Amino acid sequence: MRVPDLVVRSVFLICLVPAAAGFAQEVVPDPALFQLEVQRGAQARLERVVEEASGAKVAAVTVSKPGPLFWSVELRVPALKFQAGKRYRCAFRAKSSSREYVYVVPEKATGNQASLVQGTNVALGDQWKTYTVEFTPSENADPARLTFSDLSVDQSTFWFAELKLTEE
């Protein structure tokens, strides 16, 4: 066996052993990959900044003109994969410039882009706080995404950091 084969196979096994042993798998998406979807005349921008206090990478969405529908502005976390019947926990830190709700929902990223479960409304305040949303998809989705919707209700800024998705 060549050394590169050994290294590749070792890395592959290290990644698989915790899942096979029943331990939770965690995905930490890079905020640099988050996508902003703006529709129906809404106006918004996505900035990637670093929080001074913690050094955390932050996705900041500023809605300057709300759209006519709650989903006119959405922040999407792409390149995920969900399996039917598995339980997932999504933890993230967030705040908004005014008291706002966001709707957190896992969705298919292709085809009809349907929701995999009913989403969860999360009330954000103007101070950083850690939020947790749990869900169990009813069907497989690969590729999938996690969507933060309801950003188009008012003019506001939303900050999201330290998102972790855990498969249990």
DSSP file (Angstrom, degrees, kcal/mol; ACC not computed):
  #  RESIDUE AA STRUCTURE BP1 BP2  ACC     N-H-->O    O-->H-N    N-H-->O    O-->H-N    TCO  KAPPA ALPHA  PHI   PSI    X-CA   Y-CA   Z-CA
    1    1 A M              0   0    0      0, 0.0     2,-0.1     0, 0.0     0, 0.0   0.000 360.0 360.0 360.0 131.3    0.0    0.0    0.0
    2    2 A R     >  -     0   0    0      1,-0.1     4,-1.8     4,-0.0     3,-0.2  -0.434 360.0-115.7 -74.7 153.3    1.4    3.4   -0.9
    3    3 A V  H  > S+     0   0    0      1,-0.2     4,-2.4     2,-0.2     5,-0.2   0.905 114.0  54.7 -58.6 -45.4    1.6    6.1    1.8
    4    4 A P  H  > S+     0   0    0      0, 0.0     4,-2.5     0, 0.0    -1,-0.2   0.890 107.3  51.8 -58.2 -36.8   -1.0    8.4    0.1
    5    5 A D  H  > S+     0   0    0     -3,-0.2     4,-2.8     1,-0.2     5,-0.2   0.917 109.2  50.2 -62.7 -41.7   -3.5    5.5    0.0
    6    6 A L  H  X S+     0   0    0     -4,-1.8     4,-2.5     2,-0.2    -1,-0.2   0.917 111.5  48.0 -62.6 -43.8   -2.9    4.9    3.7
    7    7 A V  H  X S+     0   0    0     -4,-2.4     4,-2.4     2,-0.2     5,-0.2   0.940 113.7  46.3 -63.4 -47.8   -3.5    8.6    4.6
    8    8 A V  H  X S+     0   0    0     -4,-2.5     4,-2.2     1,-0.2    -2,-0.2   0.929 114.9  46.6 -62.1 -45.9   -6.7    8.9    2.5
    9    9 A R  H  X S+     0   0    0     -4,-2.8     4,-2.3    -5,-0.2    -1,-0.2   0.880 111.3  52.2 -66.0 -37.1   -8.1    5.6    3.9
   10   10 A S  H  X S+     0   0    0     -4,-2.5     4,-2.5    -5,-0.2    -2,-0.2   0.924 110.3  47.6 -64.4 -44.3   -7.2    6.6    7.5
   11   11 A V  H  X S+     0   0    0     -4,-2.4     4,-1.8     1,-0.2    -2,-0.2   0.912 111.6  51.5 -62.3 -42.3   -8.9   10.0    7.1
   12   12 A F  H  X S+     0   0    0     -4,-2.2     4,-1.4    -5,-0.2    -2,-0.2   0.917 111.7  46.4 -61.5 -44.1  -12.0    8.3    5.7
   13   13 A L  H  X S+     0   0    0     -4,-2.3     4,-2.7     1,-0.2    -2,-0.2   0.895 108.0  55.6 -67.6 -39.9  -12.2    5.8    8.5
   14   14 A I  H  < S+     0   0    0     -4,-2.5    -1,-0.2     1,-0.2    -2,-0.2   0.892 109.3  48.4 -59.6 -38.5  -11.7    8.5   11.2
   15   15 A C  H  X S+     0   0    0     -4,-1.8     4,-0.5    -5,-0.2    -1,-0.2   0.828 116.7  42.0 -70.6 -31.4  -14.7   10.3    9.7
   16   16 A L  H  X S+     0   0    0     -4,-1.4     4,-2.3    -5,-0.2     5,-0.2   0.804  98.5  70.6 -88.6 -30.1  -16.9    7.2    9.6
   17   17 A V  H  X S+     0   0    0     -4,-2.7     4,-2.1     1,-0.2     6,-0.2   0.909  95.7  51.7 -60.0 -46.6  -16.1    5.5   13.0
   18   18 A P  H  4>S+     0   0    0      0, 0.0     5,-2.5     0, 0.0     4,-0.3   0.911 112.5  46.6 -58.4 -40.3  -17.9    8.1   15.2
   19   19 A A  H ><5S+     0   0    0     -4,-0.5     3,-1.3     1,-0.2    -2,-0.2   0.915 112.3  49.8 -66.4 -42.1  -21.1    7.8   13.1
   20   20 A A  H 3<5S+     0   0    0     -4,-2.3    -1,-0.2     1,-0.3    -3,-0.2   0.819 108.1  54.4 -66.5 -29.4  -20.9    4.0   13.2
   21   21 A A  T 3<5S-     0   0    0     -4,-2.1    -1,-0.3    -5,-0.2    -2,-0.2   0.476 122.8-104.3 -84.3  -1.8  -20.4    4.0   16.9
   22   22 A G  T < 5S+     0   0    0     -3,-1.3    -3,-0.2    -4,-0.3     2,-0.2   0.563  72.9 140.8  93.9   8.9  -23.6    6.1   17.5
   23   23 A F      < -     0   0    0     -5,-2.5    -1,-0.3    -6,-0.2     2,-0.1  -0.501  58.5 -97.3 -82.2 155.4  -21.9    9.4   18.2
   24   24 A A        -     0   0    0     -2,-0.2     2,-0.4   144,-0.1   144,-0.2  -0.436  31.1-140.2 -70.6 143.2  -23.4   12.6   16.8
   25   25 A Q  E     -A  167   0A   0    142,-1.7   142,-3.0    -2,-0.1     2,-0.4  -0.881  17.1-155.8-103.0 139.1  -22.0   14.1   13.6
   26   26 A E  E     -A  166   0A   0     -2,-0.4     2,-0.4   140,-0.2   140,-0.2  -0.946  10.0-166.3-121.6 135.9  -21.6   17.8   13.5
   27   27 A V  E     -A  165   0A   0    138,-3.1   138,-3.1    -2,-0.4    -2,-0.0  -0.977   0.9-168.8-116.8 131.3  -21.4   20.1   10.4
   28   28 A V        -     0   0    0     -2,-0.4   136,-0.2   136,-0.2   134,-0.0  -0.849  16.3-151.9-120.4  92.8  -20.2   23.7   10.9
   29   29 A P        -     0   0    0      0, 0.0   134,-0.3     0, 0.0   133,-0.1  -0.339  19.0-116.3 -66.4 144.0  -21.0   25.6    7.6
   30   30 A D    >   -     0   0    0      1,-0.1     3,-2.6   132,-0.1     4,-0.4  -0.693  13.9-139.7 -79.4 123.6  -18.7   28.5    6.7
   31   31 A P  G >  S+     0   0    0      0, 0.0     3,-1.0     0, 0.0    -1,-0.1   0.719  99.7  73.1 -57.3 -19.5  -20.7   31.8    6.7
   32   32 A A  G 3  S+     0   0    0      1,-0.2    16,-0.0    27,-0.0    -2,-0.0   0.727  96.4  50.8 -65.6 -19.3  -18.7   32.8    3.6
   33   33 A L  G <  S+     0   0    0     -3,-2.6    -1,-0.2    45,-0.1    43,-0.0   0.520  82.3 116.3 -95.4  -7.2  -20.8   30.2    1.7
   34   34 A F    <   -     0   0    0     -3,-1.0     2,-0.4    -4,-0.4    43,-0.2  -0.293  55.3-145.4 -62.0 148.3  -24.2   31.5    2.9
   35   35 A Q  E     -F   76   0B   0     41,-2.9    41,-3.5     2,-0.0     2,-0.5  -0.925   4.0-142.8-121.8 142.6  -26.5   32.8    0.1
   36   36 A L  E     -F   75   0B   0     -2,-0.4     2,-0.5    39,-0.2    39,-0.2  -0.911  11.3-162.9-105.0 127.0  -28.9   35.6    0.1
   37   37 A E  E     -F   74   0B   0     37,-3.0    37,-2.4    -2,-0.5     2,-0.4  -0.951  10.6-179.7-110.0 120.9  -32.1   35.2   -1.9
   38   38 A V  E     +F   73   0B   0     -2,-0.5     2,-0.3    35,-0.2    35,-0.2  -0.987  11.5 160.0-125.9 125.1  -34.0   38.5   -2.7
   39   39 A Q    >   +     0   0    0     33,-2.9     3,-1.8    -2,-0.4    30,-0.1  -0.840  42.6  33.8-137.1 169.9  -37.3   38.5   -4.7
   40   40 A R  T 3  S-     0   0    0      1,-0.3    -1,-0.1    -2,-0.3    29,-0.1   0.786 124.9 -51.9  55.9  39.0  -40.4   40.4   -5.5
   41   41 A G  T 3  S+     0   0    0      1,-0.3    -1,-0.3    26,-0.1    31,-0.0   0.436  97.4 139.8  83.3  -1.6  -38.9   43.9   -5.3
   42   42 A A    <   -     0   0    0     -3,-1.8     2,-0.4    30,-0.1    -1,-0.3  -0.330  41.1-146.2 -68.4 158.7  -37.4   43.6   -1.9
   43   43 A Q  E     +B   65   0A   0     22,-2.7    22,-2.0    -3,-0.1    21,-1.6  -0.995  32.5 141.2-131.0 127.9  -33.9   45.1   -1.4
   44   44 A A  E     -B   63   0A   0     -2,-0.4     2,-0.3    19,-0.3    19,-0.2  -0.982  28.5-150.7-157.6 159.5  -31.3   43.5    0.9
   45   45 A R  E     -B   62   0A   0     17,-2.0    17,-2.4    -2,-0.3     2,-0.5  -0.979   9.6-140.6-137.9 152.7  -27.6   42.9    1.1
   46   46 A L  E     -B   61   0A   0     -2,-0.3     2,-0.4    15,-0.2    15,-0.2  -0.954  20.0-177.3-113.8 127.0  -25.4   40.2    2.8
   47   47 A E  E     -B   60   0A   0     13,-2.8    13,-3.3    -2,-0.5     2,-0.6  -0.945  18.2-145.3-121.5 145.8  -22.2   41.2    4.4
   48   48 A R  E     +B   59   0A   0     -2,-0.4     2,-0.2    11,-0.2    11,-0.2  -0.954  33.1 161.6-111.3 119.2  -19.7   38.9    6.0
   49   49 A V  E     -B   58   0A   0      9,-2.3     9,-3.4    -2,-0.6     2,-0.5  -0.759  37.6-116.3-129.6 172.3  -18.0   40.4    9.0
   50   50 A V  E     -B   57   0A   0     -2,-0.2     2,-0.3     7,-0.2     7,-0.2  -0.968  29.1-123.6-115.5 127.7  -16.0   39.3   12.1
   51   51 A E     >  -     0   0    0      5,-2.9     4,-2.5    -2,-0.5     5,-0.2  -0.538  17.1-145.6 -69.6 127.0  -17.5   39.9   15.5
   52   52 A E  T  4 S+     0   0    0     -2,-0.3    -1,-0.1     1,-0.2     0, 0.0   0.912  91.7  50.1 -62.4 -45.4  -15.0   41.9   17.5
   53   53 A A  T  4 S+     0   0    0      1,-0.2    -1,-0.2     2,-0.1    -2,-0.0   0.896 129.2  15.8 -64.7 -42.6  -15.7   40.4   20.9
   54   54 A S  T  4 S-     0   0    0      2,-0.1    -2,-0.2     0, 0.0    -1,-0.2   0.643  91.2-125.4-108.4 -17.9  -15.4   36.7   19.9
   55   55 A G     <  +     0   0    0     -4,-2.5    -3,-0.1     1,-0.3     2,-0.1   0.561  57.1 153.9  79.7   8.2  -13.7   36.7   16.5
   56   56 A A        -     0   0    0     -5,-0.2    -5,-2.9    -6,-0.1     2,-0.3  -0.414  50.6-113.4 -72.5 144.1  -16.6   34.7   15.1
   57   57 A K  E     -B   50   0A   0     -7,-0.2   105,-0.7    -2,-0.1     2,-0.4  -0.630  39.7-162.6 -74.2 133.8  -17.5   34.9   11.4
   58   58 A V  E     -BC  49 161A   0     -9,-3.4    -9,-2.3    -2,-0.3     2,-0.6  -0.957  20.3-148.8-126.6 137.6  -20.9   36.6   11.0
   59   59 A A  E     -BC  48 160A   0    101,-2.8   101,-2.2    -2,-0.4     2,-0.5  -0.938  22.1-166.6-100.3 118.4  -23.4   36.7    8.2
   60   60 A A  E     -BC  47 159A   0    -13,-3.3   -13,-2.8    -2,-0.6     2,-0.6  -0.935   5.0-166.7-111.9 122.2  -25.2   40.1    8.4
   61   61 A V  E     -BC  46 158A   0     97,-2.9    97,-2.9    -2,-0.5     2,-0.6  -0.937   1.9-167.7-109.9 120.0  -28.4   40.6    6.3
   62   62 A T  E     -BC  45 157A   0    -17,-2.4   -17,-2.0    -2,-0.6     2,-0.7  -0.941   5.6-159.1-110.0 119.6  -29.6   44.2    6.0
   63   63 A V  E     +BC  44 156A   0     93,-3.2    93,-1.0    -2,-0.6   -19,-0.3  -0.867  17.8 169.7 -98.2 110.2  -33.1   44.6    4.6
   64   64 A S  E    S+     0   0A   0    -21,-1.6   -20,-0.2    -2,-0.7    -1,-0.2   0.711  75.8  23.5 -93.0 -23.7  -33.5   48.1    3.3
   65   65 A K  E    S-B   43   0A   0    -22,-2.0   -22,-2.7    89,-0.1    -1,-0.3  -0.878  81.3-139.7-143.4 109.2  -36.8   47.5    1.5
   66   66 A P        -     0   0    0      0, 0.0    87,-0.1     0, 0.0    86,-0.1  -0.283  19.6-129.7 -63.7 152.5  -39.1   44.7    2.6
   67   67 A G        -     0   0    0      2,-0.3   -26,-0.1    85,-0.3   -27,-0.1  -0.411  24.8-102.6 -94.1 176.6  -40.9   42.6    0.0
   68   68 A P  S    S+     0   0    0      0, 0.0     2,-0.3     0, 0.0   -28,-0.1   0.682 102.6  52.5 -75.7 -17.1  -44.6   41.8   -0.2
   69   69 A L  S >  S-     0   0    0    -30,-0.1     3,-2.1   -29,-0.1    -2,-0.3  -0.882  85.4-120.0-121.5 151.8  -44.2   38.2    1.0
   70   70 A F  G >  S+     0   0    0     -2,-0.3    82,-1.0     1,-0.3    80,-0.8   0.800 114.8  52.0 -59.0 -28.5  -42.4   36.9    4.1
   71   71 A W  G 3  S+     0   0    0      1,-0.2    -1,-0.3    79,-0.2     3,-0.1   0.214  74.5 104.9 -94.7  15.8  -40.1   34.9    1.9
   72   72 A S  G <  S+     0   0    0     -3,-2.1   -33,-2.9     1,-0.2     2,-0.4   0.774  89.6  34.5 -66.0 -24.3  -39.0   37.8   -0.3
   73   73 A V  E <  S+F   38   0B   0     -3,-0.5    78,-1.2    -4,-0.2    79,-0.4  -0.987  76.7 165.4-132.3 123.7  -35.7   37.9    1.6
   74   74 A E  E     -F   37   0B   0    -37,-2.4   -37,-3.0    -2,-0.4     2,-0.5  -0.995  29.8-143.9-138.0 143.1  -34.1   34.6    2.8
   75   75 A L  E     -FG  36 148B   0     73,-2.5    73,-3.3    -2,-0.4     2,-0.4  -0.932  27.1-161.9-102.1 127.0  -30.6   33.6    4.0
   76   76 A R  E     -FG  35 147B   0    -41,-3.5   -41,-2.9    -2,-0.5    71,-0.2  -0.914  19.0-155.8-118.9 136.9  -29.7   30.1    2.8
   77   77 A V  E     - G   0 146B   0     69,-2.9    69,-1.9    -2,-0.4     3,-0.2  -0.915  32.0-166.1-106.6 103.5  -27.1   27.7    4.1
   78   78 A P  E     +     0   0B   0      0, 0.0    67,-0.1     0, 0.0   -45,-0.1  -0.113  51.5  48.0 -86.9-179.3  -26.4   25.4    1.0
   79   79 A A  E    S+     0   0B   0      1,-0.2     2,-0.2    65,-0.1    66,-0.2   0.825  75.1 136.7  62.2  39.5  -24.6   22.1    0.4
   80   80 A L  E     - G   0 144B   0     64,-2.5    64,-2.4    -3,-0.2     2,-0.4  -0.615  41.0-148.1-107.2 172.1  -26.3   20.1    3.2
   81   81 A K  E     -     0   0B   0     -2,-0.2     2,-0.4    62,-0.2    61,-0.2  -0.986  10.8-170.6-143.2 129.5  -27.7   16.6    3.2
   82   82 A F  E     - G   0 141B   0     59,-2.5    59,-2.6    -2,-0.4     2,-0.4  -0.955   9.4-150.0-123.4 142.9  -30.6   15.4    5.3
   83   83 A Q    >   -     0   0    0     -2,-0.4     3,-1.7    57,-0.2    57,-0.1  -0.915  28.7-105.9-112.7 137.3  -31.8   11.8    5.8
   84   84 A A  T 3  S+     0   0    0     -2,-0.4    54,-0.2     1,-0.2     3,-0.1  -0.300 102.6  14.3 -57.8 136.7  -35.4   10.8    6.5
   85   85 A G  T 3  S+     0   0    0     52,-2.9     2,-0.3     1,-0.3    -1,-0.2   0.302  95.5 120.1  82.2 -10.1  -36.1    9.8   10.0
   86   86 A K    <   -     0   0    0     -3,-1.7     2,-0.4    51,-0.2    -1,-0.3  -0.661  61.9-127.3 -87.5 145.1  -32.8   11.2   11.4
   87   87 A R        -     0   0    0     -2,-0.3    81,-3.1    49,-0.2     2,-0.4  -0.769  25.9-168.2 -94.4 135.0  -33.0   13.8   14.1
   88   88 A Y  E     -ED 135 167A   0     47,-3.0    47,-2.2    -2,-0.4     2,-0.5  -0.936  10.8-158.0-123.2 145.0  -31.1   17.1   13.6
   89   89 A R  E     -ED 134 166A   0     77,-2.6    77,-3.1    -2,-0.4     2,-0.6  -0.991   6.0-164.1-121.7 126.3  -30.3   19.9   16.0
   90   90 A C  E     -ED 133 165A   0     43,-3.4    43,-2.6    -2,-0.5     2,-0.4  -0.947  10.0-178.5-110.9 116.5  -29.4   23.3   14.6
   91   91 A A  E     +ED 132 164A   0     73,-2.7    73,-2.9    -2,-0.6     2,-0.3  -0.930  11.6 154.9-114.0 139.7  -27.7   25.7   17.0
   92   92 A F  E     -E  131   0A   0     39,-2.2    39,-3.4    -2,-0.4     2,-0.4  -0.988  38.3-122.9-156.7 156.6  -26.8   29.2   16.1
   93   93 A R  E     +ED 130 161A   0     68,-3.0    68,-2.6    -2,-0.3     2,-0.3  -0.853  42.6 158.2-100.4 142.4  -26.1   32.6   17.6
   94   94 A A  E     +ED 129 160A   0     35,-2.1    35,-1.3    -2,-0.4     2,-0.3  -0.988  19.4 173.5-157.3 162.8  -28.2   35.5   16.3
   95   95 A K  E     - D   0 159A   0     64,-1.6    64,-2.8    -2,-0.3     2,-0.3  -0.952  15.1-147.5-160.2 167.7  -29.6   39.0   16.9
   96   96 A S  E     - D   0 158A   0     29,-2.7    62,-0.2    -2,-0.3    -2,-0.0  -0.951  29.1-115.7-139.7 160.9  -31.5   41.6   15.0
   97   97 A S  S    S+     0   0    0     60,-2.3     2,-0.3    -2,-0.3    29,-0.1   0.733 104.8  14.9 -71.1 -20.9  -31.6   45.4   15.1
   98   98 A S  S    S-     0   0    0     59,-0.3     2,-0.3    27,-0.1    26,-0.1  -0.947 108.3 -72.2-142.4 163.1  -35.2   45.3   16.3
   99   99 A R        +     0   0    0     -2,-0.3     2,-0.3    24,-0.1    26,-0.2  -0.411  69.7 157.9 -61.2 119.9  -37.3   42.5   17.7
  100  100 A E  E     -H  124   0B   0     24,-1.2    24,-3.6    -2,-0.3     2,-0.4  -0.938  37.3-128.5-140.8 159.6  -38.0   40.2   14.7
  101  101 A Y  E     -H  123   0B   0     -2,-0.3     2,-0.4    22,-0.2    22,-0.2  -0.875  17.8-163.7-105.7 144.6  -39.0   36.6   14.0
  102  102 A V  E     -H  122   0B   0     20,-2.3    20,-2.9    -2,-0.4     2,-0.6  -0.954  14.4-138.3-122.1 150.8  -37.1   34.3   11.7
  103  103 A Y  E     -HI 121 149B   0     46,-2.0    46,-3.2    -2,-0.4     2,-0.5  -0.941  16.8-160.1-110.5 115.9  -38.5   31.1   10.3
  104  104 A V  E     +HI 120 148B   0     16,-2.8    16,-2.3    -2,-0.6    44,-0.2  -0.863  21.9 159.5-103.6 123.5  -35.9   28.3   10.2
  105  105 A V  E     - I   0 147B   0     42,-2.3    42,-2.8    -2,-0.5     2,-0.3  -0.990  37.5-131.6-148.5 133.3  -36.6   25.4    7.8
  106  106 A P  E     + I   0 146B   0      0, 0.0    10,-2.8     0, 0.0    11,-0.6  -0.679  38.2 178.9 -80.1 139.2  -34.7   22.6    6.1
  107  107 A E  E     -JI 115 145B   0     38,-2.8    38,-2.3    -2,-0.3     8,-0.2  -0.933  35.3 -99.4-138.6 158.5  -35.5   22.4    2.4
  108  108 A K  E     - I   0 144B   0      6,-2.6    36,-0.2    -2,-0.3    33,-0.1  -0.526  26.8-150.2 -68.1 146.9  -34.7   20.5   -0.8
  109  109 A A  S    S+     0   0    0     34,-2.0     2,-0.3    -2,-0.2    35,-0.2   0.434  74.7  40.4-102.5  -0.6  -32.2   22.5   -2.8
  110  110 A T  S >  S+     0   0    0     33,-0.4     3,-1.9     4,-0.1     4,-0.3  -0.843 103.2  15.0-135.9 174.1  -33.3   21.1   -6.2
  111  111 A G  T 3  S-     0   0    0      1,-0.3     0, 0.0    -2,-0.3     0, 0.0  -0.391 132.7  -6.5  64.0-130.3  -36.6   20.3   -7.9
  112  112 A N  T 3  S-     0   0    0     -2,-0.1    -1,-0.3     1,-0.1    -4,-0.0   0.521  85.2-138.0 -78.6  -3.4  -39.6   21.8   -6.2
  113  113 A Q    <   +     0   0    0     -3,-1.9    -2,-0.1     1,-0.1    -1,-0.1   0.826  38.2 179.1  52.3  38.4  -37.4   23.0   -3.3
  114  114 A A        -     0   0    0     -4,-0.3    -6,-2.6    -7,-0.1     2,-0.2  -0.263  33.9 -99.9 -70.8 154.2  -40.0   21.8   -0.8
  115  115 A S  B     -J  107   0B   0     -8,-0.2    -8,-0.3     1,-0.1    -1,-0.1  -0.486  21.6-148.9 -67.9 143.5  -39.7   22.1    3.0
  116  116 A L  S    S-     0   0    0    -10,-2.8    22,-1.4     1,-0.2     2,-0.3   0.678  79.7  -1.1 -89.7 -20.7  -38.7   18.8    4.6
  117  117 A V  S    S-     0   0    0    -11,-0.6     2,-0.3    20,-0.2    -1,-0.2  -0.927  96.0 -75.3-151.2 170.4  -40.6   19.6    7.8
  118  118 A Q        -     0   0    0     -2,-0.3    -2,-0.0    -3,-0.1     0, 0.0  -0.605  60.2-119.7 -70.2 135.4  -42.7   22.5    9.1
  119  119 A G        -     0   0    0     -2,-0.3     2,-0.4   -14,-0.1   -14,-0.2  -0.050  17.7-118.4 -72.4 177.4  -40.3   25.2   10.0
  120  120 A T  E     -H  104   0B   0    -16,-2.3   -16,-2.8     2,-0.0     2,-0.4  -0.974  14.4-135.9-122.3 129.1  -39.8   26.8   13.4
  121  121 A N  E     -H  103   0B   0     -2,-0.4     2,-0.4   -18,-0.2   -18,-0.2  -0.705  21.6-167.5 -81.9 133.0  -40.4   30.5   14.3
  122  122 A V  E     -H  102   0B   0    -20,-2.9   -20,-2.3    -2,-0.4     2,-0.6  -0.989  15.0-139.5-124.8 125.2  -37.6   32.0   16.4
  123  123 A A  E     -H  101   0B   0     -2,-0.4     2,-0.3   -22,-0.2   -22,-0.2  -0.750  22.0-159.3 -86.5 117.2  -38.0   35.4   18.1
  124  124 A L  E     -H  100   0B   0    -24,-3.6   -24,-1.2    -2,-0.6     2,-0.2  -0.720   5.4-164.1 -96.4 147.0  -34.7   37.4   17.9
  125  125 A G        -     0   0    0      2,-0.4   -29,-2.7    -2,-0.3   -27,-0.1  -0.498  38.3 -95.5-113.1-171.9  -33.8   40.2   20.2
  126  126 A D  S    S+     0   0    0    -31,-0.2     2,-0.3    -2,-0.2   -31,-0.1   0.339 101.5  72.1 -92.4   7.8  -31.2   43.0   19.9
  127  127 A Q  S    S-     0   0    0    -33,-0.1    -2,-0.4     1,-0.0   -33,-0.1  -0.924  95.5 -94.4-119.3 148.0  -28.6   41.1   22.0
  128  128 A W        +     0   0    0     -2,-0.3     2,-0.3   -33,-0.1   -33,-0.2  -0.343  53.3 165.7 -58.4 135.9  -26.6   38.0   20.9
  129  129 A K  E     -E   94   0A   0    -35,-1.3   -35,-2.1    -4,-0.1     2,-0.5  -0.986  36.5-118.2-150.3 149.1  -28.3   34.8   22.0
  130  130 A T  E     -E   93   0A   0     -2,-0.3     2,-0.3   -37,-0.2   -37,-0.2  -0.795  32.0-169.1 -92.0 131.5  -27.9   31.1   21.2
  131  131 A Y  E     -E   92   0A   0    -39,-3.4   -39,-2.2    -2,-0.5     2,-0.4  -0.869   7.0-157.4-118.8 151.3  -30.9   29.5   19.6
  132  132 A T  E     -E   91   0A   0     -2,-0.3     2,-0.4   -41,-0.2   -41,-0.2  -0.997   8.2-177.5-133.4 131.8  -31.6   25.8   19.0
  133  133 A V  E     -E   90   0A   0    -43,-2.6   -43,-3.4    -2,-0.4     2,-0.4  -0.992   8.7-163.2-125.7 133.9  -34.0   24.3   16.5
  134  134 A E  E     +E   89   0A   0     -2,-0.4     2,-0.3   -45,-0.2   -45,-0.2  -0.917  14.9 162.8-118.9 146.4  -34.6   20.5   16.2
  135  135 A F  E     -E   88   0A   0    -47,-2.2   -47,-3.0    -2,-0.4   -16,-0.0  -0.991  29.4-149.0-157.3 157.8  -36.2   18.6   13.3
  136  136 A T        -     0   0    0     -2,-0.3   -49,-0.2   -49,-0.2   -52,-0.1  -0.927  28.5-135.3-130.7 105.0  -36.6   15.2   11.8
  137  137 A P        -     0   0    0      0, 0.0   -52,-2.9     0, 0.0   -51,-0.2  -0.254   1.4-147.8 -62.0 146.2  -37.1   15.2    8.0
  138  138 A S  S    S+     0   0    0    -22,-1.4     2,-0.3   -54,-0.2   -54,-0.1   0.559  81.1  24.9 -89.8 -10.2  -39.7   13.0    6.5
  139  139 A E  S    S-     0   0    0    -23,-0.2     2,-0.1   -56,-0.1    -1,-0.1  -0.976  88.7 -93.6-148.6 161.5  -37.7   12.4    3.3
  140  140 A N        -     0   0    0     -2,-0.3     2,-0.3   -57,-0.1   -57,-0.2  -0.416  35.0-173.1 -72.4 149.4  -34.1   12.4    2.1
  141  141 A A  E     -G   82   0B   0    -59,-2.6   -59,-2.5    -2,-0.1     3,-0.2  -0.893   3.6-173.9-148.3 117.4  -32.7   15.5    0.5
  142  142 A D  E    S+     0   0B   0      1,-0.5     2,-0.1    -2,-0.3   -61,-0.1  -0.771  83.9  30.1-153.1 102.1  -29.3   15.7   -1.1
  143  143 A P  E    S+     0   0B   0      0, 0.0   -34,-2.0     0, 0.0    -1,-0.5   0.383  93.4 155.0 -84.9 156.9  -28.6   18.4   -1.9
  144  144 A A  E     -GI  80 108B   0    -64,-2.4   -64,-2.5   -36,-0.2     2,-0.3  -0.828  23.1-156.4-136.4 175.1  -30.4   20.3    0.8
  145  145 A R  E     - I   0 107B   0    -38,-2.3   -38,-2.8    -2,-0.3     2,-0.5  -0.969  18.8-125.7-149.0 162.8  -30.2   23.6    2.5
  146  146 A L  E     -GI  77 106B   0    -69,-1.9   -69,-2.9    -2,-0.3     2,-0.4  -0.973  32.2-156.6-110.3 128.0  -31.2   25.3    5.7
  147  147 A T  E     -GI  76 105B   0    -42,-2.8   -42,-2.3    -2,-0.5     2,-0.7  -0.902  16.4-158.6-115.3 133.3  -33.2   28.5    5.2
  148  148 A F  E     +GI  75 104B   0    -73,-3.3   -73,-2.5    -2,-0.4   -44,-0.2  -0.937  33.2 170.0-103.9 108.1  -33.7   31.5    7.4
  149  149 A S  E     + I   0 103B   0    -46,-3.2   -46,-2.0    -2,-0.7   -78,-0.2  -0.397  42.6  65.4-112.4-173.8  -36.9   33.1    6.1
  150  150 A D    >   +     0   0    0    -80,-0.8     3,-0.6   -48,-0.2   -49,-0.2   0.698  62.7 127.2  68.2  21.9  -39.3   35.9    7.3
  151  151 A L  T 3   +     0   0    0    -78,-1.2     3,-0.3   -81,-0.4     5,-0.2   0.558  58.3  69.0 -81.9  -6.3  -36.5   38.4    6.9
  152  152 A S  T 3   +     0   0    0    -82,-1.0   -85,-0.3   -79,-0.4    -1,-0.2   0.017  68.7  93.7-104.4  27.4  -38.7   40.6    4.7
  153  153 A V  S <  S-     0   0    0     -3,-0.6     2,-0.3     1,-0.2    -1,-0.2   0.910  95.4  -1.4 -85.1 -44.7  -41.2   41.8    7.2
  154  154 A D  S    S-     0   0    0     -3,-0.3     2,-0.6   -89,-0.1    -1,-0.2  -0.872  85.6 -83.1-137.1 167.1  -39.5   45.1    8.3
  155  155 A Q  S    S+     0   0    0     -2,-0.3     2,-0.3   -91,-0.1   -91,-0.2  -0.680  76.9 129.5 -70.0 123.0  -36.4   47.2    7.6
  156  156 A S  E     -C   63   0A   0    -93,-1.0   -93,-3.2    -2,-0.6     2,-0.4  -0.982  55.3-119.3-166.6 165.4  -34.0   45.5    9.8
  157  157 A T  E     -C   62   0A   0     -2,-0.3   -60,-2.3   -95,-0.2     2,-0.4  -0.980  23.7-163.8-119.7 136.3  -30.5   43.9   10.1
  158  158 A F  E     -CD  61  96A   0    -97,-2.9   -97,-2.9    -2,-0.4     2,-0.4  -0.949   1.5-160.4-118.8 137.0  -30.0   40.3   11.2
  159  159 A W  E     -CD  60  95A   0    -64,-2.8   -64,-1.6    -2,-0.4     2,-0.4  -0.975   7.9-175.5-119.8 133.1  -26.8   38.8   12.3
  160  160 A F  E     +CD  59  94A   0   -101,-2.2  -101,-2.8    -2,-0.4     2,-0.3  -0.991  11.6 160.8-128.9 134.1  -26.1   35.0   12.3
  161  161 A A  E     +CD  58  93A   0    -68,-2.6   -68,-3.0    -2,-0.4  -103,-0.1  -0.970  49.7  20.9-147.8 160.5  -23.0   33.3   13.7
  162  162 A E  E     -     0   0A   0   -105,-0.7     2,-0.3    -2,-0.3    -1,-0.1   0.840  67.2-175.6  51.5  46.9  -21.6   30.0   14.9
  163  163 A L  E     -     0   0A   0   -134,-0.3     2,-0.4   -71,-0.2   -71,-0.2  -0.581   2.6-178.2 -73.9 131.5  -24.2   27.8   13.1
  164  164 A K  E     - D   0  91A   0    -73,-2.9   -73,-2.7    -2,-0.3     2,-0.5  -0.999  13.2-161.8-132.9 131.1  -23.7   24.1   14.0
  165  165 A L  E     -AD  27  90A   0   -138,-3.1  -138,-3.1    -2,-0.4     2,-0.5  -0.963  12.2-168.5-115.0 119.1  -25.9   21.3   12.5
  166  166 A T  E     -AD  26  89A   0    -77,-3.1   -77,-2.6    -2,-0.5     2,-0.6  -0.926  13.3-151.8-114.9 127.7  -25.7   18.1   14.5
  167  167 A E  E      AD  25  88A   0   -142,-3.0  -142,-1.7    -2,-0.5   -79,-0.2  -0.858 360.0 360.0 -93.2 124.6  -27.1   14.7   13.3
  168  168 A E              0   0    0    -81,-3.1   -80,-0.1    -2,-0.6    -1,-0.1   0.430 360.0 360.0-107.2 360.0  -28.1   12.7   16.3
